[in-house]
Amino acid sequence: MEFLVRTENLLPVDTPAATRDELKAGERARAVELREAGILKRLWRVPGRNATVGLYEAEDPAALHDALASLPMFPWMDVTVEALATHPQER
């Protein structure tokens, strides 16, 4: 199944720089792992916001949740997920 995932980072602005740097590095490393596993297909930044839009592929919604929850920033993310279905014109 494919999913369109929108995330916004809500990490408090007073988070120490060292903690921010550690979380960013962890996010990058985990994103590489999710790409290598074929779960994270595409990722875009949203200009002007601390947000992303991603195309993910997972066996089911529970597997997607597990993948998203494995991200170091997950506790500070606002996440919106849309399951995608193939349009008849794409067949």
N, CA, C and O atoms as a GROMACS GRO file, in nm:
protein
  364
    1MET      N    1   0.083  -0.118   0.000
    1MET     CA    2   0.000   0.000   0.000
    1MET      C    3   0.087   0.124   0.000
    1MET      O    4   0.193   0.128   0.064
    2GLU      N    5   0.042   0.224  -0.072
    2GLU     CA    6   0.113   0.352  -0.071
    2GLU      C    7   0.039   0.452   0.016
    2GLU      O    8  -0.084   0.449   0.026
    3PHE      N    9   0.117   0.540   0.079
    3PHE     CA   10   0.062   0.639   0.170
    3PHE      C   11   0.128   0.774   0.146
    3PHE      O   12   0.250   0.781   0.128
    4LEU      N   13   0.049   0.879   0.146
    4LEU     CA   14   0.101   1.015   0.145
    4LEU      C   15   0.106   1.060   0.290
    4LEU      O   16   0.004   1.064   0.358
    5VAL      N   17   0.225   1.095   0.337
    5VAL     CA   18   0.244   1.128   0.478
    5VAL      C   19   0.294   1.271   0.489
    5VAL      O   20   0.398   1.307   0.433
    6ARG      N   21   0.220   1.353   0.562
    6ARG     CA   22   0.259   1.491   0.589
    6ARG      C   23   0.301   1.499   0.735
    6ARG      O   24   0.229   1.456   0.825
    7THR      N   25   0.420   1.556   0.759
    7THR     CA   26   0.466   1.571   0.896
    7THR      C   27   0.508   1.715   0.920
    7THR      O   28   0.558   1.784   0.831
    8GLU      N   29   0.486   1.759   1.042
    8GLU     CA   30   0.535   1.890   1.084
    8GLU      C   31   0.609   1.870   1.215
    8GLU      O   32   0.560   1.806   1.308
    9ASN      N   33   0.729   1.926   1.222
    9ASN     CA   34   0.813   1.916   1.340
    9ASN      C   35   0.767   2.018   1.443
    9ASN      O   36   0.766   2.138   1.416
   10LEU      N   37   0.730   1.970   1.561
   10LEU     CA   38   0.682   2.058   1.667
   10LEU      C   39   0.779   2.060   1.786
   10LEU      O   40   0.739   2.089   1.898
   11LEU      N   41   0.906   2.029   1.760
   11LEU     CA   42   1.007   2.032   1.865
   11LEU      C   43   1.012   2.172   1.926
   11LEU      O   44   1.022   2.270   1.852
   12PRO      N   45   1.005   2.183   2.058
   12PRO     CA   46   1.005   2.317   2.119
   12PRO      C   47   1.126   2.401   2.077
   12PRO      O   48   1.237   2.350   2.064
   13VAL      N   49   1.102   2.529   2.055
   13VAL     CA   50   1.209   2.619   2.009
   13VAL      C   51   1.322   2.633   2.110
   13VAL      O   52   1.434   2.668   2.072
   14ASP      N   53   1.295   2.605   2.236
   14ASP     CA   54   1.399   2.618   2.338
   14ASP      C   55   1.480   2.489   2.357
   14ASP      O   56   1.557   2.477   2.452
   15THR      N   57   1.462   2.391   2.267
   15THR     CA   58   1.541   2.268   2.273
   15THR      C   59   1.687   2.304   2.247
   15THR      O   60   1.717   2.376   2.152
   16PRO      N   61   1.778   2.254   2.331
   16PRO     CA   62   1.921   2.285   2.312
   16PRO      C   63   1.972   2.244   2.173
   16PRO      O   64   1.929   2.144   2.117
   17ALA      N   65   2.063   2.324   2.120
   17ALA     CA   66   2.117   2.299   1.986
   17ALA      C   67   2.178   2.160   1.974
   17ALA      O   68   2.162   2.094   1.872
   18ALA      N   69   2.246   2.115   2.077
   18ALA     CA   70   2.309   1.981   2.072
   18ALA      C   71   2.203   1.872   2.058
   18ALA      O   72   2.223   1.775   1.985
   19THR      N   73   2.091   1.889   2.127
   19THR     CA   74   1.982   1.791   2.117
   19THR      C   75   1.922   1.795   1.977
   19THR      O   76   1.893   1.691   1.919
   20ARG      N   77   1.902   1.916   1.924
   20ARG     CA   78   1.849   1.930   1.787
   20ARG      C   79   1.941   1.862   1.686
   20ARG      O   80   1.894   1.789   1.599
   21ASP      N   81   2.072   1.885   1.699
   21ASP     CA   82   2.167   1.825   1.607
   21ASP      C   83   2.164   1.673   1.616
   21ASP      O   84   2.171   1.604   1.513
   22GLU      N   85   2.154   1.620   1.737
   22GLU     CA   86   2.149   1.475   1.756
   22GLU      C   87   2.022   1.416   1.693
   22GLU      O   88   2.028   1.312   1.629
   23LEU      N   89   1.910   1.483   1.712
   23LEU     CA   90   1.784   1.436   1.653
   23LEU      C   91   1.788   1.442   1.501
   23LEU      O   92   1.742   1.350   1.434
   24LYS      N   93   1.843   1.549   1.445
   24LYS     CA   94   1.854   1.562   1.298
   24LYS      C   95   1.939   1.449   1.241
   24LYS      O   96   1.902   1.388   1.141
   25ALA      N   97   2.053   1.422   1.304
   25ALA     CA   98   2.141   1.315   1.257
   25ALA      C   99   2.069   1.180   1.264
   25ALA      O  100   2.080   1.097   1.174
   26GLY      N  101   1.996   1.158   1.373
   26GLY     CA  102   1.920   1.034   1.387
   26GLY      C  103   1.811   1.021   1.282
   26GLY      O  104   1.788   0.912   1.230
   27GLU      N  105   1.745   1.131   1.251
   27GLU     CA  106   1.641   1.131   1.148
   27GLU      C  107   1.699   1.095   1.012
   27GLU      O  108   1.644   1.013   0.939
   28ARG      N  109   1.812   1.157   0.980
   28ARG     CA  110   1.876   1.128   0.850
   28ARG      C  111   1.914   0.980   0.840
   28ARG      O  112   1.888   0.915   0.739
   29ALA      N  113   1.975   0.928   0.945
   29ALA     CA  114   2.018   0.788   0.945
   29ALA      C  115   1.898   0.694   0.932
   29ALA      O  116   1.904   0.597   0.856
   30ARG      N  117   1.792   0.722   1.005
   30ARG     CA  118   1.674   0.634   0.997
   30ARG      C  119   1.606   0.647   0.862
   30ARG      O  120   1.555   0.548   0.811
   31ALA      N  121   1.603   0.766   0.804
   31ALA     CA  122   1.545   0.784   0.671
   31ALA      C  123   1.620   0.701   0.567
   31ALA      O  124   1.558   0.642   0.479
   32VAL      N  125   1.752   0.696   0.578
   32VAL     CA  126   1.832   0.614   0.486
   32VAL      C  127   1.792   0.467   0.501
   32VAL      O  128   1.775   0.396   0.402
   33GLU      N  129   1.776   0.422   0.624
   33GLU     CA  130   1.736   0.283   0.648
   33GLU      C  131   1.597   0.254   0.590
   33GLU      O  132   1.575   0.149   0.530
   34LEU      N  133   1.505   0.348   0.607
   34LEU     CA  134   1.370   0.328   0.552
   34LEU      C  135   1.372   0.329   0.399
   34LEU      O  136   1.295   0.257   0.336
   35ARG      N  137   1.458   0.411   0.340
   35ARG     CA  138   1.473   0.410   0.193
   35ARG      C  139   1.528   0.275   0.146
   35ARG      O  140   1.478   0.216   0.051
   36GLU      N  141   1.632   0.229   0.214
   36GLU     CA  142   1.693   0.101   0.177
   36GLU      C  143   1.596  -0.015   0.192
   36GLU      O  144   1.605  -0.114   0.118
   37ALA      N  145   1.503  -0.005   0.286
   37ALA     CA  146   1.402  -0.109   0.307
   37ALA      C  147   1.286  -0.096   0.209
   37ALA      O  148   1.197  -0.182   0.207
   38GLY      N  149   1.285   0.010   0.127
   38GLY     CA  150   1.178   0.030   0.030
   38GLY      C  151   1.052   0.090   0.088
   38GLY      O  152   0.948   0.090   0.022
   39ILE      N  153   1.059   0.141   0.209
   39ILE     CA  154   0.942   0.199   0.275
   39ILE      C  155   0.927   0.347   0.240
   39ILE      O  156   0.817   0.391   0.205
   40LEU      N  157   1.033   0.421   0.250
   40LEU     CA  158   1.031   0.564   0.214
   40LEU      C  159   1.069   0.576   0.067
   40LEU      O  160   1.182   0.547   0.028
   41LYS      N  161   0.973   0.617  -0.014
   41LYS     CA  162   0.994   0.626  -0.159
   41LYS      C  163   1.041   0.763  -0.204
   41LYS      O  164   1.134   0.774  -0.284
   42ARG      N  165   0.978   0.868  -0.153
   42ARG     CA  166   1.011   1.006  -0.190
   42ARG      C  167   0.987   1.094  -0.069
   42ARG      O  168   0.905   1.062   0.018
   43LEU      N  169   1.061   1.207  -0.064
   43LEU     CA  170   1.046   1.299   0.048
   43LEU      C  171   1.066   1.441  -0.004
   43LEU      O  172   1.164   1.469  -0.073
   44TRP      N  173   0.975   1.530   0.031
   44TRP     CA  174   0.984   1.670  -0.008
   44TRP      C  175   0.977   1.758   0.115
   44TRP      O  176   0.910   1.724   0.213
   45ARG      N  177   1.046   1.871   0.112
   45ARG     CA  178   1.031   1.974   0.215
   45ARG      C  179   0.915   2.064   0.177
   45ARG      O  180   0.884   2.080   0.059
   46VAL      N  181   0.853   2.123   0.277
   46VAL     CA  182   0.748   2.222   0.253
   46VAL      C  183   0.812   2.359   0.277
   46VAL      O  184   0.845   2.391   0.391
   47PRO      N  185   0.830   2.440   0.173
   47PRO     CA  186   0.896   2.569   0.189
   47PRO      C  187   0.826   2.657   0.294
   47PRO      O  188   0.703   2.666   0.298
   48GLY      N  189   0.907   2.720   0.376
   48GLY     CA  190   0.855   2.813   0.475
   48GLY      C  191   0.804   2.749   0.603
   48GLY      O  192   0.759   2.819   0.693
   49ARG      N  193   0.812   2.616   0.612
   49ARG     CA  194   0.765   2.547   0.732
   49ARG      C  195   0.864   2.437   0.767
   49ARG      O  196   0.942   2.393   0.682
   50ASN      N  197   0.862   2.394   0.888
   50ASN     CA  198   0.946   2.282   0.930
   50ASN      C  199   0.863   2.155   0.911
   50ASN      O  200   0.824   2.088   1.006
   51ALA      N  201   0.837   2.125   0.782
   51ALA     CA  202   0.744   2.018   0.748
   51ALA      C  203   0.793   1.943   0.624
   51ALA      O  204   0.873   1.994   0.546
   52THR      N  205   0.742   1.820   0.609
   52THR     CA  206   0.774   1.738   0.493
   52THR      C  207   0.647   1.672   0.440
   52THR      O  208   0.547   1.659   0.511
   53VAL      N  209   0.656   1.630   0.315
   53VAL     CA  210   0.555   1.544   0.253
   53VAL      C  211   0.632   1.425   0.199
   53VAL      O  212   0.731   1.441   0.127
   54GLY      N  213   0.587   1.305   0.233
   54GLY     CA  214   0.657   1.186   0.190
   54GLY      C  215   0.565   1.084   0.127
   54GLY      O  216   0.447   1.076   0.161
   55LEU      N  217   0.620   1.007   0.035
   55LEU     CA  218   0.550   0.894  -0.022
   55LEU      C  219   0.612   0.769   0.039
   55LEU      O  220   0.732   0.743   0.023
   56TYR      N  221   0.530   0.694   0.108
   56TYR     CA  222   0.575   0.573   0.177
   56TYR      C  223   0.501   0.453   0.120
   56TYR      O  224   0.391   0.466   0.067
   57GLU      N  225   0.564   0.336   0.130
   57GLU     CA  226   0.499   0.212   0.091
   57GLU      C  227   0.518   0.113   0.204
   57GLU      O  228   0.630   0.088   0.248
   58ALA      N  229   0.408   0.056   0.251
   58ALA     CA  230   0.412  -0.039   0.360
   58ALA      C  231   0.305  -0.146   0.338
   58ALA      O  232   0.210  -0.125   0.263
   59GLU      N  233   0.323  -0.258   0.404
   59GLU     CA  234   0.230  -0.369   0.389
   59GLU      C  235   0.088  -0.331   0.428
   59GLU      O  236  -0.009  -0.372   0.364
   60ASP      N  237   0.076  -0.251   0.535
   60ASP     CA  238  -0.054  -0.210   0.584
   60ASP      C  239  -0.036  -0.089   0.675
   60ASP      O  240   0.077  -0.050   0.703
   61PRO      N  241  -0.146  -0.028   0.722
   61PRO     CA  242  -0.133   0.090   0.808
   61PRO      C  243  -0.051   0.065   0.935
   61PRO      O  244   0.022   0.153   0.980
   62ALA      N  245  -0.062  -0.054   0.992
   62ALA     CA  246   0.015  -0.084   1.114
   62ALA      C  247   0.165  -0.084   1.085
   62ALA      O  248   0.243  -0.035   1.167
   63ALA      N  249   0.205  -0.137   0.971
   63ALA     CA  250   0.347  -0.137   0.935
   63ALA      C  251   0.397   0.006   0.910
   63ALA      O  252   0.509   0.040   0.945
   64LEU      N  253   0.312   0.088   0.848
   64LEU     CA  254   0.349   0.229   0.829
   64LEU      C  255   0.365   0.297   0.963
   64LEU      O  256   0.462   0.370   0.984
   65HIS      N  257   0.271   0.275   1.054
   65HIS     CA  258   0.282   0.335   1.187
   65HIS      C  259   0.413   0.296   1.254
   65HIS      O  260   0.481   0.380   1.313
   66ASP      N  261   0.449   0.169   1.246
   66ASP     CA  262   0.575   0.123   1.306
   66ASP      C  263   0.694   0.196   1.246
   66ASP      O  264   0.787   0.235   1.318
   67ALA      N  265   0.692   0.215   1.114
   67ALA     CA  266   0.802   0.285   1.047
   67ALA      C  267   0.810   0.431   1.094
   67ALA      O  268   0.918   0.482   1.124
   68LEU      N  269   0.695   0.498   1.098
   68LEU     CA  270   0.694   0.638   1.140
   68LEU      C  271   0.734   0.652   1.288
   68LEU      O  272   0.808   0.744   1.324
   69ALA      N  273   0.686   0.562   1.371
   69ALA     CA  274   0.718   0.567   1.513
   69ALA      C  275   0.865   0.540   1.540
   69ALA      O  276   0.916   0.573   1.647
   70SER      N  277   0.934   0.480   1.444
   70SER     CA  278   1.078   0.452   1.460
   70SER      C  279   1.165   0.576   1.435
   70SER      O  280   1.285   0.573   1.462
   71LEU      N  281   1.105   0.683   1.385
   71LEU     CA  282   1.180   0.806   1.361
   71LEU      C  283   1.211   0.875   1.494
   71LEU      O  284   1.122   0.888   1.578
   72PRO      N  285   1.333   0.920   1.514
   72PRO     CA  286   1.368   0.986   1.641
   72PRO      C  287   1.283   1.108   1.672
   72PRO      O  288   1.260   1.138   1.790
   73MET      N  289   1.235   1.178   1.571
   73MET     CA  290   1.154   1.299   1.593
   73MET      C  291   1.006   1.268   1.614
   73MET      O  292   0.928   1.360   1.642
   74PHE      N  293   0.966   1.143   1.603
   74PHE     CA  294   0.824   1.108   1.608
   74PHE      C  295   0.749   1.167   1.728
   74PHE      O  296   0.636   1.213   1.711
   75PRO      N  297   0.807   1.169   1.848
   75PRO     CA  298   0.732   1.225   1.961
   75PRO      C  299   0.696   1.374   1.943
   75PRO      O  300   0.607   1.424   2.011
   76TRP      N  301   0.766   1.443   1.854
   76TRP     CA  302   0.742   1.586   1.834
   76TRP      C  303   0.684   1.615   1.695
   76TRP      O  304   0.693   1.728   1.648
   77MET      N  305   0.625   1.516   1.631
   77MET     CA  306   0.570   1.534   1.497
   77MET      C  307   0.418   1.536   1.500
   77MET      O  308   0.354   1.458   1.571
   78ASP      N  309   0.362   1.626   1.421
   78ASP     CA  310   0.220   1.620   1.388
   78ASP      C  311   0.215   1.546   1.254
   78ASP      O  312   0.273   1.593   1.156
   79VAL      N  313   0.148   1.432   1.249
   79VAL     CA  314   0.150   1.346   1.130
   79VAL      C  315   0.008   1.331   1.076
   79VAL      O  316  -0.086   1.307   1.150
   80THR      N  317  -0.004   1.346   0.943
   80THR     CA  318  -0.129   1.319   0.872
   80THR      C  319  -0.099   1.217   0.764
   80THR      O  320  -0.005   1.233   0.686
   81VAL      N  321  -0.180   1.113   0.759
   81VAL     CA  322  -0.159   1.004   0.662
   81VAL      C  323  -0.281   0.989   0.574
   81VAL      O  324  -0.395   0.990   0.621
   82GLU      N  325  -0.256   0.975   0.444
   82GLU     CA  326  -0.362   0.945   0.349
   82GLU      C  327  -0.325   0.818   0.275
   82GLU      O  328  -0.220   0.812   0.211
   83ALA      N  329  -0.409   0.715   0.284
   83ALA     CA  330  -0.387   0.594   0.206
   83ALA      C  331  -0.417   0.626   0.060
   83ALA      O  332  -0.513   0.698   0.031
   84LEU      N  333  -0.338   0.575  -0.031
   84LEU     CA  334  -0.354   0.604  -0.173
   84LEU      C  335  -0.400   0.478  -0.248
   84LEU      O  336  -0.355   0.368  -0.218
   85ALA      N  337  -0.488   0.496  -0.343
   85ALA     CA  338  -0.535   0.388  -0.429
   85ALA      C  339  -0.506   0.425  -0.574
   85ALA      O  340  -0.513   0.542  -0.611
   86THR      N  341  -0.475   0.328  -0.653
   86THR     CA  342  -0.446   0.352  -0.794
   86THR      C  343  -0.571   0.402  -0.866
   86THR      O  344  -0.679   0.345  -0.853
   87HIS      N  345  -0.553   0.508  -0.941
   87HIS     CA  346  -0.663   0.563  -1.022
   87HIS      C  347  -0.683   0.475  -1.145
   87HIS      O  348  -0.586   0.423  -1.200
   88PRO      N  349  -0.808   0.457  -1.188
   88PRO     CA  350  -0.834   0.374  -1.306
   88PRO      C  351  -0.756   0.416  -1.430
   88PRO      O  352  -0.724   0.332  -1.514
   89GLN      N  353  -0.726   0.545  -1.446
   89GLN     CA  354  -0.650   0.592  -1.562
   89GLN      C  355  -0.505   0.549  -1.557
   89GLN      O  356  -0.435   0.557  -1.658
   90GLU      N  357  -0.457   0.502  -1.442
   90GLU     CA  358  -0.318   0.461  -1.428
   90GLU      C  359  -0.298   0.314  -1.463
   90GLU      O  360  -0.184   0.266  -1.462
   91ARG      N  361  -0.403   0.243  -1.492
   91ARG     CA  362  -0.392   0.100  -1.520
   91ARG      C  363  -0.367   0.072  -1.664
   91ARG      O  364  -0.355  -0.044  -1.703
   0.00000   0.00000   0.00000
